């Protein structure tokens, strides 16, 4: 399918779509059986190489992925949730029981154990991390998520998220377009969350609103580490529900994209 907004942006990376499904396309790249990893490694391949990729419940390696892709909260016990809150804050310095926390790291590879010992430091302390985890939007439906280039979207498919990957000028234009029909500011959200949650569950949550906001990401460097081989570090993602994409698609036909400013700062066709 072709879209005006894609042609106007004329960016290095076209938008991709996230589709919840119980079936995997025959041409999709998927993790090997019993393997998981970071879902953003698959997302970035779809963004950069336009490959259709898929990720399933059987590939979950952390509670964050489960939440992000809409497969429950990802925890089988309160202890598992507390373990993640410890890691997402200051690691052993945030642990309620430091000895117990470090004991759990003994079976992990050395580099992984060191990362967990130090903590990802997304949150300033354990209590703040735990509060954020408990307030995540939770969904539980479908078996897989499929990522594909928007140009490969079929007429009868309705994505759950559309994800733009943008440089500074492209992002400026998209944010201006997104704000052009609103009477209030605060037109975009930047959740303190992992990249998969930003393009997934936090975008799903926006779809419940009459007038959704797009979601800016990734803020977490763990996701960046998995994306950097495919996506330059100076690019950001802007995700949105399908209904907001369609709104911006229509607006793009008479917008900043038809000004001398975009002619000067944008991507020449």
PASEBA-1860 file (N, C-alpha, C; in nm, 3 decimals):
! residues 269
1> XXXXXXXX> 0.084/-0.120/0.000/0.000/0.000/0.000/0.087/0.125/0.000 ~ 0.040/0.229/-0.067/0.112/0.356/-0.072/0.039/0.461/0.011 ~ 0.120/0.552/0.072/0.063/0.656/0.156/0.134/0.788/0.127 ~ 0.056/0.896/0.126/0.113/1.027/0.097/0.218/1.068/0.199 ~ 0.191/1.040/0.325/0.282/1.083/0.431/0.420/1.019/0.416 ~ 0.423/0.897/0.367/0.550/0.828/0.343/0.625/0.896/0.229 ~ 0.553/0.930/0.123/0.615/0.997/0.009/0.666/1.136/0.046 ~ 0.590/1.208/0.129/0.631/1.343/0.168/0.755/1.340/0.256
9> XXXXXXXX> 0.760/1.247/0.349/0.878/1.234/0.435/1.000/1.194/0.354 ~ 0.981/1.096/0.264/1.090/1.048/0.179/1.214/1.016/0.263 ~ 1.192/0.950/0.377/1.301/0.926/0.471/1.386/0.805/0.439 ~ 1.494/0.793/0.510/1.584/0.678/0.496/1.511/0.549/0.532 ~ 1.425/0.557/0.634/1.350/0.441/0.680/1.200/0.467/0.667 ~ 1.131/0.381/0.597/0.986/0.392/0.590/0.923/0.342/0.718 ~ 0.798/0.378/0.744/0.728/0.328/0.862/0.711/0.176/0.855 ~ 0.699/0.114/0.971/0.663/-0.027/0.978/0.534/-0.039/1.059
17> XXXXXXXX> 0.472/-0.155/1.053/0.350/-0.178/1.130/0.369/-0.298/1.222 ~ 0.301/-0.293/1.335/0.294/-0.404/1.430/0.152/-0.459/1.425 ~ 0.141/-0.589/1.403/0.010/-0.653/1.392/0.006/-0.772/1.488 ~ -0.092/-0.775/1.577/-0.113/-0.891/1.663/-0.180/-1.001/1.582 ~ -0.135/-1.125/1.602/-0.189/-1.233/1.520/-0.172/-1.367/1.590 ~ -0.249/-1.464/1.547/-0.233/-1.602/1.593/-0.163/-1.687/1.488 ~ -0.126/-1.626/1.376/-0.056/-1.697/1.269/0.065/-1.617/1.224 ~ 0.166/-1.688/1.174/0.289/-1.624/1.126/0.294/-1.633/0.974
25> XXXXXXXX> 0.323/-1.524/0.904/0.339/-1.532/0.758/0.454/-1.626/0.720 ~ 0.441/-1.690/0.606/0.543/-1.786/0.563/0.679/-1.721/0.543 ~ 0.681/-1.593/0.508/0.809/-1.526/0.479/0.868/-1.455/0.600 ~ 0.809/-1.472/0.718/0.857/-1.400/0.836/0.983/-1.463/0.894 ~ 1.076/-1.378/0.935/1.193/-1.421/1.011/1.153/-1.430/1.157 ~ 1.176/-1.545/1.221/1.137/-1.565/1.360/1.255/-1.621/1.438 ~ 1.255/-1.605/1.572/1.363/-1.665/1.651/1.359/-1.818/1.638 ~ 1.474/-1.879/1.650/1.480/-2.025/1.649/1.405/-2.079/1.769
33> XXXXXXXX> 1.355/-2.201/1.754/1.277/-2.262/1.861/1.358/-2.265/1.991 ~ 1.294/-2.219/2.098/1.361/-2.216/2.227/1.451/-2.097/2.249 ~ 1.458/-2.008/2.150/1.542/-1.889/2.160/1.454/-1.767/2.175 ~ 1.508/-1.664/2.238/1.433/-1.541/2.255/1.515/-1.421/2.213 ~ 1.571/-1.351/2.311/1.647/-1.230/2.282/1.559/-1.108/2.292 ~ 1.613/-0.996/2.248/1.541/-0.870/2.253/1.458/-0.854/2.127 ~ 1.330/-0.829/2.143/1.242/-0.814/2.029/1.283/-0.697/1.941 ~ 1.352/-0.598/1.997/1.391/-0.481/1.918/1.495/-0.515/1.813
41> XXXXXXXX> 1.567/-0.625/1.830/1.659/-0.670/1.726/1.582/-0.711/1.601 ~ 1.462/-0.767/1.620/1.378/-0.805/1.507/1.310/-0.682/1.449 ~ 1.264/-0.593/1.535/1.200/-0.471/1.489/1.296/-0.390/1.401 ~ 1.421/-0.378/1.444/1.517/-0.297/1.370/1.552/-0.358/1.235 ~ 1.545/-0.491/1.224/1.566/-0.554/1.093/1.451/-0.523/0.998 ~ 1.331/-0.518/1.051/1.218/-0.480/0.967/1.231/-0.335/0.923 ~ 1.275/-0.249/1.015/1.292/-0.107/0.982/1.398/-0.087/0.875 ~ 1.513/-0.151/0.891/1.628/-0.123/0.804/1.632/-0.209/0.679
49> XXXXXXXX> 1.592/-0.336/0.691/1.602/-0.428/0.577/1.467/-0.460/0.515 ~ 1.359/-0.407/0.577/1.222/-0.427/0.529/1.183/-0.574/0.530 ~ 1.246/-0.652/0.617/1.210/-0.792/0.633/1.087/-0.804/0.722 ~ 0.998/-0.895/0.688/0.887/-0.926/0.777/0.940/-1.017/0.887 ~ 0.919/-0.976/1.012/0.966/-1.055/1.125/0.849/-1.082/1.220 ~ 0.867/-1.181/1.306/0.761/-1.215/1.402/0.825/-1.262/1.532 ~ 0.753/-1.243/1.639/0.799/-1.278/1.773/0.680/-1.337/1.848 ~ 0.702/-1.446/1.923/0.591/-1.513/1.988/0.606/-1.527/2.138
57> XXXXXXXX> 0.500/-1.571/2.201/0.502/-1.592/2.346/0.611/-1.691/2.387 ~ 0.638/-1.787/2.300/0.739/-1.888/2.334/0.881/-1.832/2.333 ~ 0.896/-1.708/2.286/1.028/-1.646/2.279/1.052/-1.543/2.389 ~ 0.961/-1.535/2.486/0.974/-1.436/2.593/1.096/-1.467/2.679 ~ 1.180/-1.366/2.698/1.297/-1.381/2.784/1.294/-1.286/2.903 ~ 1.197/-1.195/2.906/1.187/-1.105/3.020/1.044/-1.054/3.032 ~ 1.009/-1.009/3.152/0.876/-0.956/3.175/0.845/-0.834/3.093 ~ 0.948/-0.759/3.057/0.928/-0.638/2.979/0.872/-0.668/2.841
65> XXXXXXXX> 0.925/-0.772/2.775/0.875/-0.809/2.643/0.730/-0.853/2.652 ~ 0.699/-0.935/2.751/0.562/-0.984/2.766/0.464/-0.868/2.777 ~ 0.496/-0.773/2.862/0.409/-0.656/2.878/0.401/-0.576/2.749 ~ 0.515/-0.553/2.687/0.520/-0.469/2.569/0.440/-0.523/2.453 ~ 0.445/-0.654/2.431/0.380/-0.713/2.316/0.237/-0.756/2.344 ~ 0.189/-0.734/2.467/0.051/-0.765/2.499/0.027/-0.908/2.538 ~ 0.119/-0.965/2.618/0.108/-1.103/2.663/0.107/-1.109/2.816 ~ 0.022/-1.033/2.879/0.013/-1.033/3.024/0.122/-0.947/3.088
73> XXXXXXXX> 0.140/-0.963/3.220/0.238/-0.880/3.289/0.377/-0.941/3.292 ~ 0.390/-1.068/3.252/0.522/-1.129/3.241/0.580/-1.184/3.369 ~ 0.505/-1.183/3.478/0.558/-1.228/3.606/0.479/-1.347/3.660 ~ 0.551/-1.445/3.709/0.484/-1.561/3.768/0.475/-1.554/3.919 ~ 0.530/-1.447/3.978/0.526/-1.432/4.123/0.561/-1.288/4.160 ~ 0.522/-1.243/4.281/0.562/-1.110/4.328/0.714/-1.097/4.335 ~ 0.783/-1.207/4.365/0.929/-1.204/4.375/0.992/-1.171/4.239 ~ 0.933/-1.224/4.130/0.984/-1.196/3.997/0.969/-1.048/3.962
81> XXXXXXXX> 0.856/-0.990/4.003/0.833/-0.848/3.979/0.934/-0.764/4.059 ~ 0.959/-0.803/4.182/1.053/-0.730/4.266/1.196/-0.742/4.212 ~ 1.228/-0.858/4.155/1.360/-0.877/4.095/1.379/-0.779/3.979 ~ 1.276/-0.764/3.895/1.289/-0.671/3.783/1.296/-0.527/3.832 ~ 1.221/-0.494/3.935/1.226/-0.358/3.990/1.365/-0.326/4.042 ~ 1.430/-0.426/4.100/1.567/-0.408/4.149/1.661/-0.382/4.034 ~ 1.648/-0.460/3.927/1.734/-0.443/3.810/1.710/-0.309/3.741 ~ 1.583/-0.269/3.727/1.552/-0.146/3.655/1.589/-0.021/3.734
89> XXXXXXXX> 1.617/-0.037/3.863/1.662/0.077/3.942/1.814/0.071/3.959 ~ 1.862/0.048/4.080/2.008/0.057/4.105/2.074/-0.077/4.130 ~ 2.010/-0.186/4.086/2.072/-0.316/4.104/2.089/-0.351/4.251 ~ 2.205/-0.401/4.286/2.227/-0.445/4.423/2.210/-0.332/4.524 ~ 2.235/-0.208/4.482/2.218/-0.095/4.574/2.071/-0.069/4.607 ~ 1.979/-0.122/4.524/1.836/-0.107/4.549/1.773/-0.232/4.608 ~ 1.847/-0.340/4.615/1.790/-0.469/4.656/1.744/-0.467/4.801 ~ 1.623/-0.518/4.823/1.573/-0.531/4.960/1.652/-0.636/5.036
97> XXXXXXXX> 1.692/-0.741/4.963/1.778/-0.846/5.020/1.893/-0.865/4.923 ~ 2.003/-0.794/4.947/2.116/-0.791/4.854/2.175/-0.931/4.833 ~ 2.188/-1.007/4.939/2.248/-1.140/4.928/2.162/-1.231/4.838 ~ 2.032/-1.225/4.855/1.940/-1.306/4.775/1.944/-1.263/4.629 ~ 1.951/-1.133/4.606/1.956/-1.080/4.470/2.082/-1.127/4.398 ~ 2.196/-1.113/4.464/2.323/-1.153/4.404/2.330/-1.303/4.382 ~ 2.266/-1.379/4.468/2.264/-1.524/4.454/2.198/-1.564/4.323 ~ 2.092/-1.493/4.285/2.021/-1.523/4.162/2.106/-1.494/4.037
105> XXXXXXXX> 2.208/-1.413/4.053/2.291/-1.375/3.938/2.403/-1.473/3.912 ~ 2.428/-1.565/4.004/2.543/-1.655/3.994/2.537/-1.746/3.872 ~ 2.417/-1.782/3.828/2.403/-1.874/3.715/2.401/-1.802/3.580 ~ 2.405/-1.671/3.582/2.399/-1.594/3.458/2.538/-1.570/3.401 ~ 2.550/-1.550/3.270/2.680/-1.516/3.211/2.741/-1.395/3.280 ~ 2.870/-1.388/3.281/2.941/-1.285/3.358/2.898/-1.144/3.319 ~ 2.888/-1.116/3.190/2.852/-0.980/3.148/2.708/-0.946/3.186 ~ 2.619/-1.045/3.178/2.480/-1.023/3.215/2.468/-1.002/3.366
113> XXXXXXXX> 2.540/-1.085/3.442/2.538/-1.073/3.587/2.588/-0.936/3.631 ~ 2.690/-0.886/3.564/2.745/-0.755/3.599/2.644/-0.644/3.570 ~ 2.574/-0.657/3.458/2.471/-0.560/3.423/2.360/-0.559/3.528 ~ 2.317/-0.676/3.570/2.212/-0.685/3.672/2.262/-0.638/3.808 ~ 2.388/-0.662/3.836/2.445/-0.617/3.964/2.443/-0.465/3.973 ~ 2.479/-0.401/3.864/2.486/-0.254/3.862/2.348/-0.192/3.846 ~ 2.258/-0.261/3.774/2.124/-0.208/3.750/2.117/-0.124/3.624 ~ 2.000/-0.122/3.562/1.983/-0.044/3.439/1.963/0.103/3.469
121> XXXXXXXX> 1.919/0.137/3.589/1.910/0.274/3.639/1.812/0.361/3.560 ~ 1.707/0.297/3.511/1.598/0.371/3.448/1.520/0.448/3.554 ~ 1.513/0.391/3.674/1.442/0.454/3.786/1.540/0.480/3.900 ~ 1.508/0.582/3.979/1.602/0.629/4.081/1.609/0.539/4.203 ~ 1.505/0.459/4.227/1.508/0.368/4.342/1.407/0.255/4.320 ~ 1.412/0.157/4.408/1.329/0.037/4.397/1.180/0.071/4.398 ~ 1.138/0.155/4.491/0.995/0.183/4.506/0.938/0.251/4.383 ~ 1.015/0.342/4.323/0.969/0.409/4.201/0.958/0.309/4.086
129> XXXXXXXX> 1.058/0.222/4.075/1.055/0.119/3.970/0.935/0.028/3.986 ~ 0.909/-0.016/4.108/0.797/-0.107/4.134/0.664/-0.040/4.102 ~ 0.651/0.087/4.137/0.528/0.160/4.109/0.503/0.169/3.958 ~ 0.609/0.196/3.882/0.596/0.204/3.737/0.557/0.070/3.678 ~ 0.619/-0.038/3.726/0.588/-0.171/3.676/0.441/-0.204/3.700 ~ 0.391/-0.172/3.819/0.253/-0.201/3.852/0.153/-0.116/3.773 ~ 0.200/-0.003/3.721/0.110/0.086/3.647/0.121/0.070/3.496 ~ 0.196/-0.029/3.448/0.206/-0.051/3.305/0.070/-0.091/3.247
137> XXXXXXXX> 0.039/-0.049/3.125/-0.083/-0.098/3.061/-0.067/-0.245/3.026 ~ -0.164/-0.328/3.066/-0.154/-0.472/3.047/-0.262/-0.521/2.951 ~ -0.219/-0.598/2.853/-0.309/-0.663/2.758/-0.269/-0.810/2.751 ~ -0.360/-0.893/2.708/-0.329/-1.036/2.696/-0.413/-1.095/2.584 ~ -0.354/-1.094/2.463/-0.428/-1.141/2.345/-0.332/-1.180/2.234 ~ -0.374/-1.273/2.154/-0.301/-1.324/2.038/-0.169/-1.392/2.080 ~ -0.115/-1.469/1.988/0.003/-1.549/2.016/0.132/-1.482/1.968 ~ 0.120/-1.403/1.860/0.239/-1.346/1.798/0.220/-1.196/1.770
145> XXXXXXXX> 0.332/-1.129/1.751/0.331/-0.997/1.690/0.412/-1.006/1.561 ~ 0.361/-0.942/1.458/0.426/-0.943/1.327/0.468/-0.800/1.295 ~ 0.590/-0.786/1.246/0.641/-0.655/1.205/0.666/-0.660/1.055 ~ 0.614/-0.562/0.982/0.634/-0.558/0.838/0.638/-0.413/0.792 ~ 0.704/-0.391/0.679/0.704/-0.259/0.620/0.563/-0.218/0.582 ~ 0.531/-0.091/0.599/0.394/-0.046/0.571/0.358/-0.065/0.424 ~ 0.459/-0.068/0.338/0.433/-0.090/0.196/0.383/-0.232/0.169 ~ 0.405/-0.322/0.264/0.361/-0.461/0.249/0.229/-0.490/0.318
153> XXXXXXXX> 0.167/-0.384/0.369/0.039/-0.401/0.438/-0.070/-0.437/0.336 ~ -0.151/-0.536/0.371/-0.260/-0.578/0.283/-0.384/-0.493/0.309 ~ -0.470/-0.487/0.212/-0.589/-0.402/0.219/-0.678/-0.436/0.339 ~ -0.683/-0.563/0.377/-0.773/-0.604/0.485/-0.704/-0.607/0.622 ~ -0.578/-0.564/0.629/-0.505/-0.566/0.756/-0.517/-0.432/0.828 ~ -0.541/-0.436/0.957/-0.545/-0.316/1.040/-0.438/-0.329/1.148 ~ -0.331/-0.252/1.140/-0.222/-0.264/1.237/-0.264/-0.219/1.376 ~ -0.192/-0.270/1.476/-0.212/-0.224/1.613/-0.121/-0.106/1.644
161> XXXXXXXX> -0.010/-0.095/1.574/0.080/0.020/1.586/0.143/0.048/1.450 ~ 0.167/0.177/1.426/0.250/0.218/1.313/0.372/0.286/1.374 ~ 0.492/0.248/1.329/0.615/0.297/1.389/0.699/0.369/1.284 ~ 0.717/0.498/1.303/0.808/0.577/1.219/0.947/0.577/1.283 ~ 1.050/0.577/1.201/1.188/0.591/1.248/1.246/0.715/1.181 ~ 1.276/0.818/1.261/1.294/0.952/1.208/1.421/1.020/1.256 ~ 1.482/1.100/1.166/1.590/1.187/1.210/1.531/1.316/1.267 ~ 1.614/1.410/1.305/1.565/1.529/1.376/1.468/1.612/1.292
169> XXXXXXXX> 1.497/1.631/1.164/1.411/1.713/1.080/1.278/1.641/1.052 ~ 1.286/1.512/1.026/1.164/1.434/1.001/1.075/1.432/1.126 ~ 1.139/1.416/1.241/1.064/1.415/1.367/0.998/1.551/1.390 ~ 1.071/1.658/1.362/1.014/1.792/1.378/0.888/1.809/1.293 ~ 0.896/1.763/1.169/0.781/1.775/1.079/0.663/1.691/1.127 ~ 0.692/1.570/1.174/0.584/1.482/1.221/0.519/1.537/1.348 ~ 0.599/1.592/1.437/0.542/1.650/1.559/0.459/1.773/1.527 ~ 0.505/1.852/1.431/0.427/1.969/1.391/0.295/1.926/1.326
177> XXXXXXXX> 0.301/1.824/1.241/0.180/1.772/1.178/0.083/1.719/1.284 ~ 0.136/1.645/1.381/0.054/1.587/1.487/-0.012/1.695/1.573 ~ 0.055/1.808/1.590/-0.002/1.915/1.671/-0.092/2.009/1.594 ~ -0.097/1.994/1.462/-0.165/2.092/1.378/-0.317/2.092/1.392 ~ -0.376/1.984/1.442/-0.522/1.977/1.453/-0.569/1.983/1.598 ~ -0.478/2.005/1.692/-0.512/2.001/1.835/-0.522/2.143/1.891 ~ -0.608/2.158/1.989/-0.626/2.288/2.053/-0.547/2.299/2.182 ~ -0.484/2.190/2.224/-0.402/2.189/2.345/-0.263/2.135/2.313
185> XXXXXXXX> -0.168/2.168/2.398/-0.033/2.116/2.381/-0.023/1.977/2.444 ~ 0.098/1.932/2.480/0.119/1.797/2.533/0.068/1.695/2.432 ~ 0.120/1.705/2.310/0.068/1.626/2.198/0.139/1.493/2.179 ~ 0.241/1.463/2.258/0.317/1.339/2.243/0.354/1.290/2.381 ~ 0.364/1.158/2.400/0.406/1.104/2.529/0.540/1.033/2.514 ~ 0.619/1.037/2.619/0.749/0.968/2.622/0.753/0.884/2.749 ~ 0.690/0.767/2.750/0.682/0.687/2.872/0.819/0.640/2.919 ~ 0.836/0.636/3.050/0.959/0.584/3.109/0.947/0.432/3.105
193> XXXXXXXX> 0.979/0.377/2.988/0.953/0.236/2.964/1.051/0.183/2.860 ~ 1.054/0.052/2.845/1.139/-0.009/2.744/1.083/0.021/2.605 ~ 1.168/0.007/2.504/1.128/0.039/2.367/1.012/-0.048/2.320 ~ 1.014/-0.178/2.356/0.905/-0.266/2.311/0.773/-0.227/2.374 ~ 0.776/-0.176/2.496/0.652/-0.130/2.560/0.603/-0.001/2.496 ~ 0.696/0.086/2.455/0.657/0.213/2.392/0.585/0.188/2.260 ~ 0.641/0.104/2.173/0.579/0.079/2.043/0.464/-0.019/2.053 ~ 0.457/-0.091/2.167/0.353/-0.189/2.189/0.246/-0.140/2.284
201> XXXXXXXX> 0.253/-0.183/2.410/0.142/-0.163/2.504/0.107/-0.017/2.529 ~ 0.206/0.073/2.532/0.173/0.214/2.554/0.104/0.274/2.431 ~ 0.136/0.224/2.314/0.065/0.266/2.194/-0.072/0.202/2.187 ~ -0.082/0.075/2.228/-0.215/0.011/2.235/-0.307/0.093/2.326 ~ -0.252/0.138/2.438/-0.331/0.215/2.535/-0.383/0.345/2.472 ~ -0.303/0.408/2.389/-0.346/0.532/2.325/-0.465/0.508/2.232 ~ -0.474/0.388/2.178/-0.585/0.356/2.088/-0.720/0.360/2.158 ~ -0.720/0.352/2.291/-0.844/0.356/2.367/-0.899/0.498/2.378
209> XXXXXXXX> -0.818/0.597/2.343/-0.860/0.736/2.351/-0.929/0.780/2.222 ~ -1.021/0.874/2.233/-1.086/0.930/2.115/-0.983/1.001/2.027 ~ -0.893/1.075/2.092/-0.786/1.144/2.019/-0.652/1.099/2.079 ~ -0.594/0.996/2.023/-0.469/0.941/2.079/-0.349/1.032/2.053 ~ -0.246/1.011/2.134/-0.117/1.078/2.115/-0.015/0.978/2.062 ~ 0.080/1.023/1.982/0.189/0.934/1.944/0.286/0.915/2.060 ~ 0.369/0.812/2.050/0.462/0.775/2.156/0.604/0.784/2.103 ~ 0.688/0.860/2.172/0.827/0.879/2.131/0.918/0.783/2.206
217> XXXXXXXX> 1.008/0.717/2.134/1.100/0.620/2.194/1.218/0.598/2.098 ~ 1.320/0.520/2.134/1.339/0.455/2.265/1.421/0.543/2.358 ~ 1.387/0.536/2.484/1.465/0.605/2.586/1.566/0.512/2.653 ~ 1.543/0.381/2.643/1.632/0.287/2.713/1.750/0.248/2.624 ~ 1.868/0.253/2.682/1.990/0.222/2.608/2.006/0.072/2.585 ~ 1.939/-0.010/2.663/1.943/-0.155/2.639/1.885/-0.186/2.502 ~ 1.775/-0.121/2.467/1.717/-0.139/2.333/1.810/-0.082/2.227 ~ 1.866/0.032/2.254/1.959/0.094/2.158/2.075/0.000/2.126
225> XXXXXXXX> 2.121/-0.074/2.226/2.232/-0.166/2.205/2.198/-0.273/2.103 ~ 2.071/-0.313/2.100/2.028/-0.416/2.005/1.991/-0.357/1.869 ~ 1.970/-0.227/1.863/1.927/-0.163/1.739/2.042/-0.096/1.663 ~ 2.153/-0.069/1.731/2.256/0.017/1.674/2.323/-0.039/1.549 ~ 2.317/-0.170/1.529/2.376/-0.230/1.409/2.290/-0.207/1.286 ~ 2.167/-0.165/1.307/2.073/-0.144/1.197/2.026/0.001/1.185 ~ 2.015/0.070/1.300/1.958/0.205/1.304/2.060/0.301/1.364 ~ 2.093/0.411/1.296/2.187/0.508/1.354/2.136/0.563/1.487
233> XXXXXXXX> 2.229/0.596/1.575/2.193/0.640/1.710/2.115/0.770/1.713 ~ 2.122/0.849/1.606/2.054/0.980/1.608/1.911/0.973/1.553 ~ 1.857/0.853/1.543/1.718/0.836/1.500/1.631/0.801/1.619 ~ 1.505/0.846/1.613/1.406/0.815/1.716/1.287/0.746/1.650 ~ 1.210/0.676/1.731/1.088/0.613/1.683/0.966/0.692/1.732 ~ 0.867/0.704/1.647/0.741/0.766/1.683/0.630/0.668/1.643 ~ 0.565/0.611/1.744/0.462/0.510/1.717/0.324/0.566/1.747 ~ 0.225/0.509/1.682/0.088/0.559/1.698/-0.012/0.452/1.658
241> XXXXXXXX> -0.134/0.458/1.712/-0.240/0.368/1.667/-0.277/0.397/1.522 ~ -0.337/0.299/1.458/-0.375/0.311/1.317/-0.467/0.429/1.292 ~ -0.562/0.454/1.383/-0.657/0.563/1.359/-0.588/0.700/1.362 ~ -0.483/0.716/1.441/-0.409/0.841/1.439/-0.326/0.851/1.312 ~ -0.268/0.740/1.269/-0.193/0.740/1.143/-0.283/0.786/1.028 ~ -0.403/0.733/1.021/-0.495/0.771/0.913/-0.530/0.920/0.919 ~ -0.543/0.974/1.041/-0.569/1.116/1.059/-0.453/1.200/1.004 ~ -0.331/1.160/1.040/-0.214/1.235/0.995/-0.190/1.216/0.845
249> XXXXXXXX> -0.224/1.099/0.795/-0.213/1.075/0.650/-0.298/1.175/0.573 ~ -0.421/1.198/0.617/-0.508/1.293/0.550/-0.457/1.436/0.566 ~ -0.413/1.470/0.687/-0.362/1.604/0.711/-0.235/1.633/0.631 ~ -0.156/1.531/0.603/-0.028/1.550/0.535/-0.044/1.605/0.394 ~ -0.163/1.597/0.338/-0.187/1.642/0.201/-0.199/1.794/0.190 ~ -0.213/1.861/0.305/-0.222/2.007/0.307/-0.160/2.052/0.439 ~ -0.028/2.055/0.445/0.042/2.067/0.573/0.179/2.130/0.557 ~ 0.260/2.117/0.659/0.398/2.166/0.656/0.477/2.106/0.540
257> XXXXXXXX> 0.436/1.989/0.494/0.509/1.924/0.385/0.496/2.000/0.253 ~ 0.399/2.088/0.243/0.382/2.166/0.120/0.434/2.309/0.135 ~ 0.528/2.332/0.227/0.583/2.466/0.249/0.727/2.476/0.201 ~ 0.773/2.600/0.186/0.913/2.623/0.151/1.006/2.575/0.262 ~ 0.954/2.574/0.385/1.037/2.527/0.497/1.076/2.381/0.477 ~ 0.979/2.298/0.440/1.012/2.157/0.418/1.100/2.140/0.294 ~ 1.082/2.228/0.198/1.167/2.225/0.081/1.312/2.252/0.122 ~ 1.329/2.338/0.220/1.464/2.375/0.265/1.524/2.271/0.361
265> XXXXX> 1.444/2.225/0.458/1.497/2.139/0.563/1.469/1.989/0.543 ~ 1.372/1.959/0.457/1.331/1.820/0.443/1.416/1.740/0.345 ~ 1.364/1.625/0.311/1.435/1.534/0.221/1.390/1.557/0.078 ~ 1.483/1.597/-0.005/1.450/1.624/-0.145/1.410/1.497/-0.217 ~ 1.307/1.506/-0.299/1.260/1.390/-0.375/1.339/1.376/-0.503
END
